[in-house]
Amino acid sequence: MNEPASGATLPVLPRELTELSAAVRAVPAPPTPPMPDPFGLRLADPDTDAAMVADWMSRPHLVQTWESAWPAVRWHGYLRAQLAGDYSRPFIASLHGESHGYIEIYRAAKDSIAPRYDADPHDLGMHAAIADLGMMKRGYGPLLLPTLAAGLFALEPRCGRIMFDPDHRNTAARRLCERAGGEFLGEHQMANRRMALYALHRPAP
């Protein structure tokens, strides 16, 4: 558990593994991928973004798929905990300068999905939440995901896969993974849900 400058204890990230090999532990935090216009991506700021993310996660389509309809104070602590460690990073995604989504990029070998496949220390994982159903219907997700993936592969030459683990009932997210070329690695029962695991492989040179 990490300690912020104020001395208050940060919350534990529930999916972060604590027993890691030296090779996995040595891998640094996920990078911030560059995004070409009109897309944008920035690190989430707990002080200014927690209320906005809490509002997004209270919307029915995200309550169902993320199960994170927490108050802003809890999101504030959760965002701070990610920024304090090297397991995951929270981002705000935008289009034409307007915020539309919440993204988490994490080290898959440090995550609870790692035992479910042959994880490599440099694998990355991604979770994405699009706040506006209208943006989803206009195809924001299928445009955003490949752009993010390309940026991550360019920054991380040792990353061979980007992992996705939507709930097995989330047909929209599963279709998005499949349209992007993700390899289906089966359904797996986790502590609180059943997930569908996908691996998006680095494109061949």
N, C-alpha and C positions, 0 to 999 in steps of 0.2 A: 504494500500500500504506500502511496506517495503522500508527502506532506506539503501543502502549499505554504507560501510565505507567511500567511497569517497564523499558521500553526494548527488550523482546523483540519481534521482528518478528512481526506477525500474519500468518496465512495469507492467500493470495489467494483471493477468492471466484471460483470457476471460471466462473460464468455472467455475472459483472458485466462490462459493456463499459467499455473505457477511453477510446475515442475518441467523445466526445459533443459535440453542439452546445451552445452557450451556453444555449439555452432548456431543454434537457433537464437539463443540469448544475445549473441554478438551482433546480429543483424539490426541495423538502426531502424528508427521509426519510418513509416511510409512517407514518400515524398509528396510534394504538391505538384501535380501534373500541369503543364502549360495548356491553356485553352485558347484556340483561335477565335477571333470575333466571328459571330456575335455572342459566343458563349463566354462565361466567366466562372471562376472558381476561386474561392478564398477560404482560409481557415475560419471556422466559426469562432466568434468572440462570446464567451459565456455572459459577459455583462450586458451586451447589446443584442444578442441573438437568442438567448434562452426563452424569452417570452414568445418570440415569433415561432420558434421550433415547437414549443409547447402547444401553441395554437394550431399549428399544422397537424401535429400528432393527435389532436382531439377531433379531427375531421373523420367522418365515418369510414371512408375507404382506407385511411391509415390506421385507425383504431383496429380494424379487422386484420390488417396485414402486418403491422408492427407491434401491436399490443404494448404501446409505450405512451399512453395518454396520461402523462405525468404532469404535475404542476410545474410551473416555471422554475421554482427553487430546486426541484430535483433535477431538471434538465441543466440548470446552471452547474450543479455539482458534477453531473455526468460529463458534461463538456470539459470542465476543468480537469477531471481525472484522465480523460483521453490525452489532453494537451500536456499533462505532467509526465506521462510515461512514453514508452516506445512501442506499444502494441497497436494503437490505432490513432487515426486523426479524423476529426469531424470537419466537414466543409459545407459551405452554402454555395449552391449552384445558381447561376443567373443566366438570363437571356436578354440581350439588349439592355443590360444594366438593371434589370428587375429580378429580384430573388424569386426562385420558383421551386427549389428543391434542397433537400438535406442529403448529404452523401457521407458515408463512413468508408474509409479505406484502411484496411488493417493487414497485419502480418498473419497469413493463414496458418502458418506453423505454430503461432502463439495462441491460436484460437481453438475453441472446443470442437471445430470440425476436423482438426488435424488428425485425430486417430481414425477418422472415417475414410481416409484415402492415403496414398503414398506421398505425404507432404514433404516439400523441399523447403529449407530455411528461407529462401528468397521468394517463395510464392506470396502473392498479394491476394486480398479478398476485397469485395465491395458490396455495400448495401446502399440502396438508393430509395428515397421517398420523394415523389413529386406531389407538391402541395395542392395543385389545382387540377381537378378532373378535366377541365377544358384543355389544359396543356397536354394531358395524357392523350386525349382524343385527337389532338392535332399532331401527335407523333413526336413529342419532345423526347421521350425516353429512347426510342430507336435512333435518334440523332445524337443524343448525349452520350450514350454508353460507348459506342465505337470511338468517339472522340476522346473520351476519358481513357479508354483502354490503350489507344495508340500513344497517348502522352505518357502513360505509365511504362509501357514497353520501351519507349524511347529513353526514358530517364533511368530505367533499371535494367541494364543489359543482362544481369544474372537471373532476372525473373522470367521463368518459362511459362507460367500460368497465372491467370486471374480467376479466382474462385467466386462462385455465387451460390447462395444456399436459401432460396425462397421457401416459404412454407409450401408443402406439397399441394395445398388447395389453391395456391395463388396462380391461377392459370395465366393471368396477364404477364406476371413476372417470368413465368416459365416460357411463355411464347417469346418474350424479349430475349431471354438467354439463348433459345434455340435459333432465333432469327440472326443473332449475332455470331452464330457458329459455335456455341458452347457444346462441349461433349457432356452427355448425361452420364453421371456416375452413380445413379441409383437413388432411391429414397432411403433415408436413415432416421431411426427414432432417436431423438435427443431427449434431454431431461424434461423439457416442457412442450415439445412439439415434434412433428414429423417433417423433415426437410427434404427437398429435392436438390441434389448436389450437382453442380455444373462446373466444368473447367474450360475456360477460354484460353487456348494455347497461343503462344507467340507465333505470329505468321512466319512462314518459311522465308528465308532471304531470297 
